[in-house]
Amino acid sequence: MKRIRPATLDPVDYTKEQYTRALWFAEGVTNTYAAYTMVRSQLWSKDQFYLDLSQQISDLEGRPANRWQSAEESSLDAWLEKYPLHNRPQESVSYYAKGQVAWRAA
């Protein structure tokens, strides 16, 4: 996310929380291209890529919060991840997971 990041995070300010609805996009792109790189470098076969994608989808669908929390809401709630209660499957989904599934399934 050093070069490609939401405008709401530019410039980055490490002294305070910066809320954005677009973390899912930035992290989804990053994770998607990491998986593509594994295939292009021949460290993964295409079957491994699709197996990993299916696992990501299954994990995401297995979280009850996936039915009500959008990728944008998940991005806004990123600052709540430090609280164990928030990380429960019925309370939230990861903006990494939402973004990666959205990008890889596209």
Secondary structure, 3 states (H helix, E strand, C coil): CCCCCCHHHCCCCCCCCCCCCCHHHHHHHHHHHHHHHHHHCCCCCHHHHHHHHHHHHHHHHCCHHHHCCCHHHHHHHHHHCCCHHHHCCCCCCCHHHHHHHHHHHC
